[in-house]
Amino acid sequence: MKIKIIEKTHELDLQDALNDFIESQHPNIQSLHYQVAMTSHNGELEYSFSCLIVYLS
């Protein structure tokens, strides 16, 4: 069993990265865990979109 963590600052970038990983590696995915984090820096909101993929190689 292996894990892969992908993190991006925009949800569409995360979507593209996930699709690229799936198309190139053809993993046997056991589960996906999606998370959004939001922070404030100098009065501006910053987002972090991430996905933990648990898969069999």
C-alpha distance matrix in Angstrom:
0.0 3.8 7.1 10.5 13.8 16.9 20.3 23.7 27.2 28.0 26.2 27.1 25.6 22.3 22.7 23.4 20.5 18.0 19.9 19.9 16.1 15.7 18.6 17.8 14.1 14.1 10.4 9.6 9.7 9.0 11.2 13.4 15.4 18.6 21.1 24.5 26.4 30.1 32.2 35.8 37.0 40.8 41.3 38.8 35.7 32.4 29.3 25.6 23.3 19.6 16.4 12.9 10.4 7.1 5.8 4.7 6.6
3.8 0.0 3.8 6.9 10.3 13.5 16.9 20.3 23.9 24.9 23.4 24.3 22.5 19.3 20.1 20.6 17.4 15.4 17.6 17.3 13.5 13.8 16.8 15.7 12.2 13.1 9.6 10.0 9.6 9.8 11.0 12.2 13.8 16.6 18.8 22.1 23.7 27.3 29.3 32.8 33.8 37.5 38.2 35.7 32.6 29.3 26.3 22.5 20.4 16.6 13.8 10.4 8.2 5.9 5.4 6.0 6.8
7.1 3.8 0.0 3.8 6.7 10.0 13.3 16.8 20.3 21.4 20.0 21.2 19.4 16.1 17.2 18.1 14.9 12.9 15.7 15.7 12.0 12.9 16.3 15.4 12.5 13.6 10.3 11.2 9.6 9.9 9.7 9.8 10.8 13.3 15.2 18.4 19.9 23.5 25.6 29.1 30.1 33.9 34.5 31.9 28.9 25.5 22.5 18.8 16.7 12.9 10.2 6.8 5.4 4.6 6.2 8.6 9.7
10.5 6.9 3.8 0.0 3.8 6.5 10.1 13.4 17.0 18.1 17.0 18.0 15.9 12.8 14.2 14.8 11.4 9.9 13.0 12.7 9.3 11.0 14.2 13.4 11.2 12.9 10.4 12.2 10.4 11.7 10.9 9.7 10.6 12.0 13.8 16.4 18.1 21.4 23.4 26.8 27.7 31.3 32.0 29.2 26.3 22.8 19.8 16.1 14.0 10.4 8.1 5.8 5.1 6.7 8.1 10.8 11.2
13.8 10.3 6.7 3.8 0.0 3.8 6.6 10.2 13.6 15.1 14.4 15.9 13.7 10.6 12.8 13.8 10.5 9.7 13.3 13.3 10.6 12.7 15.9 15.5 14.0 15.7 13.5 15.3 12.9 13.9 12.1 9.9 9.5 9.9 10.9 13.1 14.4 17.7 19.7 23.0 23.9 27.6 28.2 25.5 22.5 19.1 16.2 12.4 10.6 7.0 5.7 4.6 6.3 9.0 11.3 14.4 15.0
16.9 13.5 10.0 6.5 3.8 0.0 3.8 6.9 10.5 11.7 11.2 12.4 10.0 7.1 9.8 10.6 7.3 7.5 11.1 11.1 9.4 11.9 14.7 14.5 14.0 15.8 14.4 16.7 14.3 15.9 13.9 11.0 10.6 9.7 10.5 11.9 13.4 16.3 18.3 21.5 22.2 25.7 26.2 23.2 20.4 16.8 13.9 10.3 8.4 5.5 5.4 6.7 8.3 11.7 13.6 16.7 17.1
20.3 16.9 13.3 10.1 6.6 3.8 0.0 3.8 7.0 9.0 9.3 11.3 8.9 6.6 10.2 11.3 8.8 9.8 13.3 13.4 12.6 15.1 17.6 17.7 17.6 19.4 18.1 20.2 17.7 19.0 16.4 13.1 11.8 9.9 9.3 9.6 10.5 12.9 14.8 17.8 18.4 21.9 22.4 19.4 16.6 13.0 10.3 6.7 5.6 4.2 6.6 8.9 11.4 14.8 17.1 20.4 20.9
23.7 20.3 16.8 13.4 10.2 6.9 3.8 0.0 3.8 5.6 7.0 8.7 6.2 5.4 9.1 10.0 8.5 10.4 13.4 13.6 13.7 16.3 18.3 18.6 19.2 21.0 20.3 22.6 20.1 21.7 19.1 15.6 14.3 11.6 10.8 9.9 10.7 12.2 14.0 16.5 16.9 20.1 20.5 17.1 14.6 11.0 8.5 5.9 5.3 6.3 9.2 12.2 14.4 18.0 20.1 23.4 23.7
27.2 23.9 20.3 17.0 13.6 10.5 7.0 3.8 0.0 3.8 6.8 9.0 7.4 7.8 11.1 12.2 11.7 13.6 16.2 16.7 17.3 19.7 21.5 22.0 22.9 24.5 23.9 26.1 23.4 24.8 21.9 18.2 16.5 13.3 11.7 9.5 9.6 10.0 11.5 13.5 13.9 16.9 17.0 13.5 11.1 7.7 5.6 4.7 5.9 8.6 11.9 15.1 17.7 21.3 23.6 27.0 27.4
28.0 24.9 21.4 18.1 15.1 11.7 9.0 5.6 3.8 0.0 3.8 5.6 5.3 6.5 8.9 10.2 10.8 12.6 14.5 15.6 16.8 18.7 20.2 21.3 22.5 23.7 23.5 25.6 22.9 24.5 21.6 17.9 16.6 13.1 12.1 10.0 11.3 11.6 13.7 15.6 16.4 19.1 18.6 14.9 12.3 9.7 7.2 7.1 6.5 9.5 12.3 15.9 18.0 21.7 23.7 27.2 27.7
26.2 23.4 20.0 17.0 14.4 11.2 9.3 7.0 6.8 3.8 0.0 3.8 5.4 5.1 6.2 8.8 9.9 10.5 12.4 14.3 15.3 16.6 18.3 20.0 21.0 21.6 21.3 23.1 20.3 21.8 18.8 15.1 14.1 10.7 10.5 9.1 11.5 12.6 15.5 17.8 19.2 22.1 21.2 17.6 14.6 12.2 9.1 8.4 6.0 8.6 10.5 14.2 15.9 19.7 21.6 25.1 26.0
27.1 24.3 21.2 18.0 15.9 12.4 11.3 8.7 9.0 5.6 3.8 0.0 3.8 5.3 4.9 6.2 8.6 9.8 10.5 12.3 14.2 15.3 16.4 18.2 19.8 20.5 20.8 22.9 20.5 22.6 20.1 16.6 16.4 13.3 13.8 12.8 15.3 16.2 18.9 20.9 21.9 24.5 23.8 20.0 17.4 15.1 12.4 11.7 9.4 11.3 12.5 16.1 17.1 20.8 22.2 25.4 25.9
25.6 22.5 19.4 15.9 13.7 10.0 8.9 6.2 7.4 5.3 5.4 3.8 0.0 3.8 5.4 5.1 6.2 8.6 9.9 10.5 12.3 14.3 15.3 16.4 18.0 19.3 19.7 22.2 20.0 22.3 20.0 16.6 16.4 13.7 14.1 13.3 15.2 16.3 18.6 20.6 21.2 23.9 23.7 20.0 17.6 14.7 12.2 10.8 9.0 10.3 11.7 15.0 16.0 19.8 21.0 24.1 24.3
22.3 19.3 16.1 12.8 10.6 7.1 6.6 5.4 7.8 6.5 5.1 5.3 3.8 0.0 3.8 5.4 5.0 6.1 8.5 9.8 10.5 12.2 14.1 15.3 16.2 17.3 17.0 19.2 16.8 18.8 16.4 12.9 12.7 10.1 11.0 11.0 13.4 15.3 17.9 20.6 21.5 24.6 24.4 20.9 18.0 15.0 11.8 9.6 6.8 7.1 8.0 11.3 12.4 16.2 17.7 21.0 21.5
22.7 20.1 17.2 14.2 12.8 9.8 10.2 9.1 11.1 8.9 6.2 4.9 5.4 3.8 0.0 3.8 5.5 5.2 6.2 8.6 10.0 10.7 12.2 14.2 15.4 15.8 16.0 18.0 15.7 18.0 15.8 12.6 13.2 11.0 12.7 13.1 16.1 18.0 20.9 23.5 24.7 27.7 27.2 23.6 20.7 17.9 14.7 12.9 9.6 9.8 9.6 12.7 12.9 16.5 17.5 20.7 21.2
23.4 20.6 18.1 14.8 13.8 10.6 11.3 10.0 12.2 10.2 8.8 6.2 5.1 5.4 3.8 0.0 3.8 5.5 5.1 6.1 8.6 9.9 10.5 12.1 14.1 14.9 15.9 18.5 16.9 19.7 18.1 15.2 16.2 14.3 15.9 16.2 18.8 20.5 23.0 25.4 26.1 28.9 28.7 25.0 22.5 19.6 16.7 14.9 12.2 12.2 12.0 14.7 14.5 18.0 18.4 21.2 21.1
20.5 17.4 14.9 11.4 10.5 7.3 8.8 8.5 11.7 10.8 9.9 8.6 6.2 5.0 5.5 3.8 0.0 3.8 5.5 5.1 6.2 8.6 9.9 10.5 11.9 13.5 13.9 16.8 15.2 18.0 16.5 13.7 14.7 13.3 14.8 15.6 17.8 20.0 22.3 24.9 25.4 28.5 28.7 25.1 22.6 19.3 16.4 13.8 11.3 10.4 10.0 12.2 12.0 15.5 15.9 18.7 18.4
18.0 15.4 12.9 9.9 9.7 7.5 9.8 10.4 13.6 12.6 10.5 9.8 8.6 6.1 5.2 5.5 3.8 0.0 3.8 5.4 5.1 6.2 8.6 10.0 10.5 11.2 11.2 13.6 11.7 14.5 13.0 10.4 12.0 11.1 13.6 15.1 17.8 20.5 23.2 26.1 27.1 30.4 30.3 26.9 23.9 20.8 17.5 14.7 11.5 9.9 8.2 10.1 9.2 12.6 13.0 15.9 16.2
19.9 17.6 15.7 13.0 13.3 11.1 13.3 13.4 16.2 14.5 12.4 10.5 9.9 8.5 6.2 5.1 5.5 3.8 0.0 3.8 5.5 5.1 6.0 8.5 10.0 10.1 11.3 13.8 12.6 15.9 15.0 12.8 15.0 14.2 16.8 18.2 21.1 23.5 26.3 29.1 30.0 33.1 32.9 29.3 26.5 23.5 20.3 17.9 14.7 13.5 11.9 13.6 12.0 15.0 14.6 17.0 16.9
19.9 17.3 15.7 12.7 13.3 11.1 13.4 13.6 16.7 15.6 14.3 12.3 10.5 9.8 8.6 6.1 5.1 5.4 3.8 0.0 3.8 5.5 5.2 6.0 8.3 9.7 11.4 14.6 14.1 17.6 17.1 15.1 17.2 16.6 18.9 20.1 22.6 24.9 27.3 29.9 30.4 33.4 33.7 30.1 27.5 24.3 21.4 18.8 16.1 14.7 13.4 14.7 13.2 15.9 15.2 17.2 16.3
16.1 13.5 12.0 9.3 10.6 9.4 12.6 13.7 17.3 16.8 15.3 14.2 12.3 10.5 10.0 8.6 6.2 5.1 5.5 3.8 0.0 3.8 5.6 5.3 5.8 7.6 8.3 11.7 11.2 14.6 14.4 12.8 15.1 15.2 17.7 19.5 21.9 24.7 27.0 30.0 30.6 33.8 34.2 30.8 28.1 24.7 21.6 18.6 15.8 13.6 11.7 12.1 10.1 12.5 11.7 13.6 12.8
15.7 13.8 12.9 11.0 12.7 11.9 15.1 16.3 19.7 18.7 16.6 15.3 14.3 12.2 10.7 9.9 8.6 6.2 5.1 5.5 3.8 0.0 3.8 5.6 5.5 5.1 6.3 9.2 9.0 12.6 12.9 11.9 14.9 15.4 18.5 20.6 23.5 26.4 29.1 32.1 33.1 36.4 36.4 33.0 30.1 26.9 23.6 20.7 17.5 15.2 12.7 12.9 10.2 12.0 10.6 12.4 12.0
18.6 16.8 16.3 14.2 15.9 14.7 17.6 18.3 21.5 20.2 18.3 16.4 15.3 14.1 12.2 10.5 9.9 8.6 6.0 5.2 5.6 3.8 0.0 3.8 5.9 5.7 8.6 11.6 12.2 16.0 16.5 15.7 18.6 18.8 21.8 23.6 26.4 29.0 31.6 34.5 35.2 38.3 38.4 34.9 32.1 29.0 25.9 23.1 20.1 18.3 16.1 16.6 14.0 15.7 13.9 15.0 14.0
17.8 15.7 15.4 13.4 15.5 14.5 17.7 18.6 22.0 21.3 20.0 18.2 16.4 15.3 14.2 12.1 10.5 10.0 8.5 6.0 5.3 5.6 3.8 0.0 3.8 6.0 8.7 12.3 13.4 17.1 17.9 17.1 19.9 20.3 23.0 24.8 27.2 29.9 32.2 35.0 35.4 38.5 39.0 35.5 33.0 29.6 26.7 23.7 21.0 18.9 16.9 16.9 14.4 15.9 13.9 14.5 12.6
14.1 12.2 12.5 11.2 14.0 14.0 17.6 19.2 22.9 22.5 21.0 19.8 18.0 16.2 15.4 14.1 11.9 10.5 10.0 8.3 5.8 5.5 5.9 3.8 0.0 3.8 5.4 9.1 10.6 14.1 15.4 15.3 18.2 19.3 22.1 24.5 26.9 29.9 32.2 35.3 35.9 39.2 39.7 36.4 33.6 30.2 27.1 23.9 21.1 18.5 15.9 15.2 12.2 13.0 10.5 10.8 8.8
14.1 13.1 13.6 12.9 15.7 15.8 19.4 21.0 24.5 23.7 21.6 20.5 19.3 17.3 15.8 14.9 13.5 11.2 10.1 9.7 7.6 5.1 5.7 6.0 3.8 0.0 3.8 6.7 8.7 12.4 14.0 14.5 17.8 19.2 22.5 25.0 27.8 30.9 33.6 36.7 37.7 41.0 41.2 37.9 34.9 31.7 28.4 25.2 22.1 19.5 16.5 15.7 12.3 12.7 9.8 9.9 8.8
10.4 9.6 10.3 10.4 13.5 14.4 18.1 20.3 23.9 23.5 21.3 20.8 19.7 17.0 16.0 15.9 13.9 11.2 11.3 11.4 8.3 6.3 8.6 8.7 5.4 3.8 0.0 3.8 5.5 9.0 10.9 11.8 15.2 17.1 20.4 23.3 26.0 29.3 32.0 35.4 36.5 40.0 40.2 37.0 33.9 30.6 27.3 23.9 20.9 17.8 14.5 13.1 9.4 9.1 6.0 6.4 6.2
9.6 10.0 11.2 12.2 15.3 16.7 20.2 22.6 26.1 25.6 23.1 22.9 22.2 19.2 18.0 18.5 16.8 13.6 13.8 14.6 11.7 9.2 11.6 12.3 9.1 6.7 3.8 0.0 3.8 6.5 9.3 11.3 15.0 17.4 20.9 24.2 27.0 30.5 33.3 36.8 38.2 41.8 41.8 38.8 35.5 32.4 28.9 25.6 22.3 19.3 15.7 13.8 10.0 8.6 5.3 5.1 6.8
9.7 9.6 9.6 10.4 12.9 14.3 17.7 20.1 23.4 22.9 20.3 20.5 20.0 16.8 15.7 16.9 15.2 11.7 12.6 14.1 11.2 9.0 12.2 13.4 10.6 8.7 5.5 3.8 0.0 3.8 5.7 7.6 11.2 13.8 17.3 20.6 23.6 27.1 30.0 33.6 35.2 38.8 38.7 35.7 32.3 29.3 25.7 22.5 19.2 16.1 12.4 10.6 7.0 6.0 4.2 6.5 9.1
9.0 9.8 9.9 11.7 13.9 15.9 19.0 21.7 24.8 24.5 21.8 22.6 22.3 18.8 18.0 19.7 18.0 14.5 15.9 17.6 14.6 12.6 16.0 17.1 14.1 12.4 9.0 6.5 3.8 0.0 3.8 7.2 10.4 13.6 17.0 20.6 23.5 27.1 30.1 33.7 35.6 39.3 39.0 36.3 32.8 30.0 26.4 23.2 20.0 16.8 13.1 10.8 7.7 5.4 5.1 7.2 10.7
11.2 11.0 9.7 10.9 12.1 13.9 16.4 19.1 21.9 21.6 18.8 20.1 20.0 16.4 15.8 18.1 16.5 13.0 15.0 17.1 14.4 12.9 16.5 17.9 15.4 14.0 10.9 9.3 5.7 3.8 0.0 3.8 6.7 10.0 13.4 17.0 19.9 23.5 26.6 30.3 32.3 36.0 35.6 32.9 29.3 26.7 23.0 20.0 16.8 13.8 10.1 8.2 6.0 5.3 7.0 10.2 13.4
13.4 12.2 9.8 9.7 9.9 11.0 13.1 15.6 18.2 17.9 15.1 16.6 16.6 12.9 12.6 15.2 13.7 10.4 12.8 15.1 12.8 11.9 15.7 17.1 15.3 14.5 11.8 11.3 7.6 7.2 3.8 0.0 3.8 6.5 10.0 13.5 16.5 20.1 23.2 26.8 28.8 32.5 32.0 29.2 25.7 23.0 19.3 16.4 13.1 10.2 6.6 5.7 4.7 6.4 8.9 12.5 15.1
15.4 13.8 10.8 10.6 9.5 10.6 11.8 14.3 16.5 16.6 14.1 16.4 16.4 12.7 13.2 16.2 14.7 12.0 15.0 17.2 15.1 14.9 18.6 19.9 18.2 17.8 15.2 15.0 11.2 10.4 6.7 3.8 0.0 3.8 6.7 10.4 13.2 16.9 20.0 23.6 25.8 29.5 29.0 26.4 22.8 20.3 16.7 13.8 10.9 8.2 5.4 5.0 6.6 8.5 11.7 15.4 18.0
18.6 16.6 13.3 12.0 9.9 9.7 9.9 11.6 13.3 13.1 10.7 13.3 13.7 10.1 11.0 14.3 13.3 11.1 14.2 16.6 15.2 15.4 18.8 20.3 19.3 19.2 17.1 17.4 13.8 13.6 10.0 6.5 3.8 0.0 3.8 7.1 10.4 13.8 17.1 20.6 22.9 26.5 25.8 23.0 19.4 17.0 13.3 10.7 7.6 5.8 4.5 6.6 8.8 11.6 14.6 18.4 20.6
21.1 18.8 15.2 13.8 10.9 10.5 9.3 10.8 11.7 12.1 10.5 13.8 14.1 11.0 12.7 15.9 14.8 13.6 16.8 18.9 17.7 18.5 21.8 23.0 22.1 22.5 20.4 20.9 17.3 17.0 13.4 10.0 6.7 3.8 0.0 3.8 6.7 10.2 13.4 17.0 19.4 23.1 22.3 19.8 16.2 13.9 10.4 8.1 5.9 5.3 6.3 8.5 11.7 14.4 17.7 21.4 23.4
24.5 22.1 18.4 16.4 13.1 11.9 9.6 9.9 9.5 10.0 9.1 12.8 13.3 11.0 13.1 16.2 15.6 15.1 18.2 20.1 19.5 20.6 23.6 24.8 24.5 25.0 23.3 24.2 20.6 20.6 17.0 13.5 10.4 7.1 3.8 0.0 3.8 6.7 10.3 13.7 16.2 19.7 18.7 16.2 12.5 10.5 7.0 5.7 4.7 6.4 8.9 11.7 14.9 17.9 21.1 24.8 26.6
26.4 23.7 19.9 18.1 14.4 13.4 10.5 10.7 9.6 11.3 11.5 15.3 15.2 13.4 16.1 18.8 17.8 17.8 21.1 22.6 21.9 23.5 26.4 27.2 26.9 27.8 26.0 27.0 23.6 23.5 19.9 16.5 13.2 10.4 6.7 3.8 0.0 3.8 6.8 10.4 12.9 16.6 15.9 13.7 10.2 8.2 5.7 5.1 6.6 8.4 11.5 13.8 17.3 20.2 23.5 27.2 28.8
30.1 27.3 23.5 21.4 17.7 16.3 12.9 12.2 10.0 11.6 12.6 16.2 16.3 15.3 18.0 20.5 20.0 20.5 23.5 24.9 24.7 26.4 29.0 29.9 29.9 30.9 29.3 30.5 27.1 27.1 23.5 20.1 16.9 13.8 10.2 6.7 3.8 0.0 3.8 7.0 9.9 13.3 12.2 10.2 6.6 5.6 4.6 6.4 8.9 11.6 14.9 17.4 20.9 23.9 27.1 30.8 32.3
32.2 29.3 25.6 23.4 19.7 18.3 14.8 14.0 11.5 13.7 15.5 18.9 18.6 17.9 20.9 23.0 22.3 23.2 26.3 27.3 27.0 29.1 31.6 32.2 32.2 33.6 32.0 33.3 30.0 30.1 26.6 23.2 20.0 17.1 13.4 10.3 6.8 3.8 0.0 3.8 6.5 10.0 9.5 8.2 5.7 5.2 6.5 8.5 11.8 14.2 17.7 20.0 23.6 26.4 29.7 33.3 34.5
35.8 32.8 29.1 26.8 23.0 21.5 17.8 16.5 13.5 15.6 17.8 20.9 20.6 20.6 23.5 25.4 24.9 26.1 29.1 29.9 30.0 32.1 34.5 35.0 35.3 36.7 35.4 36.8 33.6 33.7 30.3 26.8 23.6 20.6 17.0 13.7 10.4 7.0 3.8 0.0 3.8 6.6 5.8 5.4 4.5 6.0 8.8 11.5 14.9 17.6 21.2 23.6 27.1 30.1 33.3 36.8 38.0
37.0 33.8 30.1 27.7 23.9 22.2 18.4 16.9 13.9 16.4 19.2 21.9 21.2 21.5 24.7 26.1 25.4 27.1 30.0 30.4 30.6 33.1 35.2 35.4 35.9 37.7 36.5 38.2 35.2 35.6 32.3 28.8 25.8 22.9 19.4 16.2 12.9 9.9 6.5 3.8 0.0 3.8 5.4 5.3 6.4 7.0 10.5 12.9 16.5 19.1 22.8 25.1 28.6 31.6 34.7 38.1 38.9
40.8 37.5 33.9 31.3 27.6 25.7 21.9 20.1 16.9 19.1 22.1 24.5 23.9 24.6 27.7 28.9 28.5 30.4 33.1 33.4 33.8 36.4 38.3 38.5 39.2 41.0 40.0 41.8 38.8 39.3 36.0 32.5 29.5 26.5 23.1 19.7 16.6 13.3 10.0 6.6 3.8 0.0 3.8 5.6 8.4 10.0 13.7 16.4 20.0 22.7 26.4 28.9 32.3 35.4 38.4 41.8 42.5
41.3 38.2 34.5 32.0 28.2 26.2 22.4 20.5 17.0 18.6 21.2 23.8 23.7 24.4 27.2 28.7 28.7 30.3 32.9 33.7 34.2 36.4 38.4 39.0 39.7 41.2 40.2 41.8 38.7 39.0 35.6 32.0 29.0 25.8 22.3 18.7 15.9 12.2 9.5 5.8 5.4 3.8 0.0 3.8 6.7 9.6 13.1 16.3 19.6 22.6 26.3 29.0 32.4 35.5 38.6 42.1 43.1
38.8 35.7 31.9 29.2 25.5 23.2 19.4 17.1 13.5 14.9 17.6 20.0 20.0 20.9 23.6 25.0 25.1 26.9 29.3 30.1 30.8 33.0 34.9 35.5 36.4 37.9 37.0 38.8 35.7 36.3 32.9 29.2 26.4 23.0 19.8 16.2 13.7 10.2 8.2 5.4 5.3 5.6 3.8 0.0 3.8 6.5 10.0 13.4 16.5 19.7 23.4 26.3 29.6 32.9 35.8 39.3 40.2
35.7 32.6 28.9 26.3 22.5 20.4 16.6 14.6 11.1 12.3 14.6 17.4 17.6 18.0 20.7 22.5 22.6 23.9 26.5 27.5 28.1 30.1 32.1 33.0 33.6 34.9 33.9 35.5 32.3 32.8 29.3 25.7 22.8 19.4 16.2 12.5 10.2 6.6 5.7 4.5 6.4 8.4 6.7 3.8 0.0 3.8 6.6 10.2 13.1 16.4 20.0 23.0 26.3 29.5 32.5 36.1 37.2
32.4 29.3 25.5 22.8 19.1 16.8 13.0 11.0 7.7 9.7 12.2 15.1 14.7 15.0 17.9 19.6 19.3 20.8 23.5 24.3 24.7 26.9 29.0 29.6 30.2 31.7 30.6 32.4 29.3 30.0 26.7 23.0 20.3 17.0 13.9 10.5 8.2 5.6 5.2 6.0 7.0 10.0 9.6 6.5 3.8 0.0 3.8 6.9 10.2 13.3 17.0 19.9 23.1 26.5 29.3 32.9 33.8
29.3 26.3 22.5 19.8 16.2 13.9 10.3 8.5 5.6 7.2 9.1 12.4 12.2 11.8 14.7 16.7 16.4 17.5 20.3 21.4 21.6 23.6 25.9 26.7 27.1 28.4 27.3 28.9 25.7 26.4 23.0 19.3 16.7 13.3 10.4 7.0 5.7 4.6 6.5 8.8 10.5 13.7 13.1 10.0 6.6 3.8 0.0 3.8 6.5 9.9 13.5 16.6 19.7 23.1 25.9 29.5 30.6
25.6 22.5 18.8 16.1 12.4 10.3 6.7 5.9 4.7 7.1 8.4 11.7 10.8 9.6 12.9 14.9 13.8 14.7 17.9 18.8 18.6 20.7 23.1 23.7 23.9 25.2 23.9 25.6 22.5 23.2 20.0 16.4 13.8 10.7 8.1 5.7 5.1 6.4 8.5 11.5 12.9 16.4 16.3 13.4 10.2 6.9 3.8 0.0 3.8 6.4 10.2 13.0 16.2 19.6 22.4 26.0 27.0
23.3 20.4 16.7 14.0 10.6 8.4 5.6 5.3 5.9 6.5 6.0 9.4 9.0 6.8 9.6 12.2 11.3 11.5 14.7 16.1 15.8 17.5 20.1 21.0 21.1 22.1 20.9 22.3 19.2 20.0 16.8 13.1 10.9 7.6 5.9 4.7 6.6 8.9 11.8 14.9 16.5 20.0 19.6 16.5 13.1 10.2 6.5 3.8 0.0 3.8 7.1 10.5 13.4 16.9 19.6 23.2 24.4
19.6 16.6 12.9 10.4 7.0 5.5 4.2 6.3 8.6 9.5 8.6 11.3 10.3 7.1 9.8 12.2 10.4 9.9 13.5 14.7 13.6 15.2 18.3 18.9 18.5 19.5 17.8 19.3 16.1 16.8 13.8 10.2 8.2 5.8 5.3 6.4 8.4 11.6 14.2 17.6 19.1 22.7 22.6 19.7 16.4 13.3 9.9 6.4 3.8 0.0 3.8 6.8 9.9 13.3 16.1 19.7 20.9
16.4 13.8 10.2 8.1 5.7 5.4 6.6 9.2 11.9 12.3 10.5 12.5 11.7 8.0 9.6 12.0 10.0 8.2 11.9 13.4 11.7 12.7 16.1 16.9 15.9 16.5 14.5 15.7 12.4 13.1 10.1 6.6 5.4 4.5 6.3 8.9 11.5 14.9 17.7 21.2 22.8 26.4 26.3 23.4 20.0 17.0 13.5 10.2 7.1 3.8 0.0 3.8 6.3 9.8 12.5 16.2 17.7
12.9 10.4 6.8 5.8 4.6 6.7 8.9 12.2 15.1 15.9 14.2 16.1 15.0 11.3 12.7 14.7 12.2 10.1 13.6 14.7 12.1 12.9 16.6 16.9 15.2 15.7 13.1 13.8 10.6 10.8 8.2 5.7 5.0 6.6 8.5 11.7 13.8 17.4 20.0 23.6 25.1 28.9 29.0 26.3 23.0 19.9 16.6 13.0 10.5 6.8 3.8 0.0 3.8 6.6 9.8 13.4 15.1
10.4 8.2 5.4 5.1 6.3 8.3 11.4 14.4 17.7 18.0 15.9 17.1 16.0 12.4 12.9 14.5 12.0 9.2 12.0 13.2 10.1 10.2 14.0 14.4 12.2 12.3 9.4 10.0 7.0 7.7 6.0 4.7 6.6 8.8 11.7 14.9 17.3 20.9 23.6 27.1 28.6 32.3 32.4 29.6 26.3 23.1 19.7 16.2 13.4 9.9 6.3 3.8 0.0 3.8 6.2 10.0 11.8
7.1 5.9 4.6 6.7 9.0 11.7 14.8 18.0 21.3 21.7 19.7 20.8 19.8 16.2 16.5 18.0 15.5 12.6 15.0 15.9 12.5 12.0 15.7 15.9 13.0 12.7 9.1 8.6 6.0 5.4 5.3 6.4 8.5 11.6 14.4 17.9 20.2 23.9 26.4 30.1 31.6 35.4 35.5 32.9 29.5 26.5 23.1 19.6 16.9 13.3 9.8 6.6 3.8 0.0 3.8 7.2 9.9
5.8 5.4 6.2 8.1 11.3 13.6 17.1 20.1 23.6 23.7 21.6 22.2 21.0 17.7 17.5 18.4 15.9 13.0 14.6 15.2 11.7 10.6 13.9 13.9 10.5 9.8 6.0 5.3 4.2 5.1 7.0 8.9 11.7 14.6 17.7 21.1 23.5 27.1 29.7 33.3 34.7 38.4 38.6 35.8 32.5 29.3 25.9 22.4 19.6 16.1 12.5 9.8 6.2 3.8 0.0 3.8 6.5
4.7 6.0 8.6 10.8 14.4 16.7 20.4 23.4 27.0 27.2 25.1 25.4 24.1 21.0 20.7 21.2 18.7 15.9 17.0 17.2 13.6 12.4 15.0 14.5 10.8 9.9 6.4 5.1 6.5 7.2 10.2 12.5 15.4 18.4 21.4 24.8 27.2 30.8 33.3 36.8 38.1 41.8 42.1 39.3 36.1 32.9 29.5 26.0 23.2 19.7 16.2 13.4 10.0 7.2 3.8 0.0 3.8
6.6 6.8 9.7 11.2 15.0 17.1 20.9 23.7 27.4 27.7 26.0 25.9 24.3 21.5 21.2 21.1 18.4 16.2 16.9 16.3 12.8 12.0 14.0 12.6 8.8 8.8 6.2 6.8 9.1 10.7 13.4 15.1 18.0 20.6 23.4 26.6 28.8 32.3 34.5 38.0 38.9 42.5 43.1 40.2 37.2 33.8 30.6 27.0 24.4 20.9 17.7 15.1 11.8 9.9 6.5 3.8 0.0
